[in-house]
């Protein structure tokens, strides 16, 4: 059973940066386009808007994952948005992703949205399979086909 706590950027800065950097490598094969300073500024802004959407996942006392969730507009509709689902490598495929997903669904329900989106690299087969297993469907290609936008329903 995972425990979720709001992101404390100062306390967990190195871990948060490592997780996000790893997510770039997993998704795109490189962290070349990852800029730590820009990410930390963006993160602080988003945390102030959605403190319950930016959380670390703990198993006992070990930080093993991170979620980044918000609410935004898409084509004139208010939707939920997953910026990051992340588990450390040794916890992937263990069923804990389901707990991250359940947290996300509770967040979106609390904020009154019925649809949520995310972007995923077309080459990230494992993530795409996870999203599909959770009922998400491909919506469109974006960013010169570097990412796929997927959508799911809440509830």
C-alpha positions as CSV (number, residue, x, y, z in Angstrom):
1,X,0.0,0.0,0.0
2,X,1.4,3.3,-1.1
3,X,1.3,6.5,0.9
4,X,1.1,9.8,-0.9
5,X,2.6,13.1,0.4
6,X,2.7,16.5,-1.2
7,X,5.9,17.3,-3.1
8,X,8.4,19.0,-0.8
9,X,10.8,20.3,-3.5
10,X,13.5,21.5,-1.0
11,X,13.6,18.3,0.9
12,X,13.4,15.9,-2.1
13,X,14.9,18.1,-4.8
14,X,17.6,15.6,-5.9
15,X,15.1,12.7,-6.0
16,X,12.5,14.7,-7.9
17,X,15.1,15.8,-10.5
18,X,16.4,12.2,-10.8
19,X,12.8,10.9,-11.4
20,X,12.0,13.5,-14.0
21,X,15.4,13.0,-15.8
22,X,14.8,9.2,-15.8
23,X,11.4,9.8,-17.3
24,X,13.0,11.7,-20.2
25,X,15.4,8.9,-20.8
26,X,12.7,6.2,-20.7
27,X,10.5,8.2,-23.0
28,X,13.0,9.7,-25.5
29,X,16.2,7.8,-25.0
30,X,18.0,10.8,-23.7
31,X,17.7,13.6,-21.2
32,X,19.1,16.2,-23.6
33,X,15.9,18.3,-23.5
34,X,15.6,18.2,-19.8
35,X,16.4,21.5,-18.1
36,X,16.5,21.2,-14.3
37,X,16.1,24.9,-13.5
38,X,13.1,25.4,-15.8
39,X,11.5,22.2,-14.5
40,X,11.9,23.3,-10.8
41,X,10.4,26.7,-11.6
42,X,7.5,25.1,-13.4
43,X,7.0,22.6,-10.6
44,X,6.8,25.3,-7.9
45,X,4.2,27.2,-9.9
46,X,2.1,24.0,-10.5
47,X,2.4,22.9,-6.9
48,X,1.0,26.3,-5.8
49,X,-2.0,25.7,-8.1
50,X,-2.6,22.0,-7.4
51,X,-0.9,21.0,-4.1
52,X,-2.8,17.7,-4.0
53,X,-1.9,16.9,-7.6
54,X,1.9,16.9,-7.1
55,X,2.8,14.1,-4.8
56,X,5.5,11.6,-4.0
57,X,4.6,7.9,-3.5
58,X,6.1,6.1,-0.5
59,X,6.4,2.5,0.2
60,X,7.1,2.3,3.9
61,X,9.7,5.1,4.3
62,X,11.2,4.8,0.8
63,X,10.2,7.2,-2.0
64,X,9.4,5.0,-5.0
65,X,7.3,7.2,-7.2
66,X,5.9,10.5,-8.2
67,X,2.7,11.9,-9.7
68,X,2.1,15.2,-11.3
69,X,-1.6,16.0,-12.0
70,X,-3.5,19.2,-12.9
71,X,-6.6,20.6,-14.4
72,X,-6.5,22.5,-17.7
73,X,-8.4,23.5,-20.8
74,X,-8.3,21.5,-24.0
75,X,-10.4,22.5,-27.0
76,X,-12.7,24.6,-24.8
77,X,-13.3,21.8,-22.3
78,X,-12.0,21.5,-18.7
79,X,-10.0,18.2,-18.4
80,X,-7.6,16.5,-16.0
81,X,-4.0,16.2,-17.1
82,X,-1.3,13.7,-16.1
83,X,2.1,15.4,-16.4
84,X,3.9,12.4,-14.9
85,X,3.3,8.9,-13.7
86,X,6.6,7.6,-12.3
87,X,7.8,4.5,-10.4
88,X,11.4,3.6,-9.8
89,X,12.7,0.8,-12.1
90,X,12.6,-2.0,-9.6
91,X,8.9,-1.3,-8.8
92,X,7.6,-1.1,-12.4
93,X,5.5,-4.1,-13.3
94,X,4.7,-4.8,-9.7
95,X,1.1,-3.6,-9.7
96,X,1.9,-0.4,-7.9
97,X,1.1,1.7,-11.0
98,X,-2.5,0.8,-10.3
99,X,-2.3,2.7,-7.0
100,X,-0.8,5.7,-8.8
101,X,-3.7,5.5,-11.2
102,X,-6.3,5.3,-8.5
103,X,-4.9,8.4,-6.8
104,X,-5.1,10.2,-10.1
105,X,-8.8,9.2,-10.6
106,X,-9.6,10.4,-7.1
107,X,-7.9,13.7,-7.8
108,X,-9.8,14.2,-11.0
109,X,-13.1,13.2,-9.4
110,X,-12.5,15.7,-6.6
111,X,-11.9,18.5,-9.2
112,X,-15.0,17.6,-11.1
113,X,-13.6,16.5,-14.5
114,X,-14.9,13.5,-16.4
115,X,-12.0,13.2,-18.9
116,X,-8.2,13.3,-18.6
117,X,-5.3,13.4,-21.0
118,X,-1.6,12.7,-21.1
119,X,1.2,12.6,-23.6
120,X,3.4,9.6,-24.1
121,X,6.3,8.8,-26.4
122,X,5.3,6.4,-29.2
123,X,8.4,4.3,-28.3
124,X,7.4,3.9,-24.7
125,X,5.6,0.6,-25.2
126,X,5.4,-0.3,-21.6
127,X,3.7,3.0,-20.6
128,X,1.3,2.8,-23.6
129,X,0.3,-0.7,-22.6
130,X,-0.4,0.5,-19.0
131,X,-2.5,3.4,-20.2
132,X,-4.4,1.2,-22.6
133,X,-5.0,-1.3,-19.8
134,X,-6.5,1.6,-17.8
135,X,-8.9,2.4,-20.6
136,X,-7.1,5.2,-22.3
137,X,-7.3,5.7,-26.1
138,X,-5.1,7.4,-28.5
139,X,-6.4,10.8,-29.5
140,X,-3.8,12.5,-31.7
141,X,-0.1,12.9,-32.5
142,X,1.5,16.1,-31.2
143,X,4.9,17.9,-31.2
144,X,5.8,16.8,-34.7
145,X,4.8,13.3,-33.9
146,X,7.2,13.1,-31.0
147,X,4.3,12.3,-28.6
148,X,0.9,10.8,-28.7
149,X,-2.0,12.4,-26.8
150,X,-4.2,9.8,-25.1
151,X,-7.4,10.3,-23.3
152,X,-9.3,8.4,-20.6
153,X,-12.5,8.8,-18.7
154,X,-12.8,9.4,-15.0
155,X,-15.0,7.0,-13.0
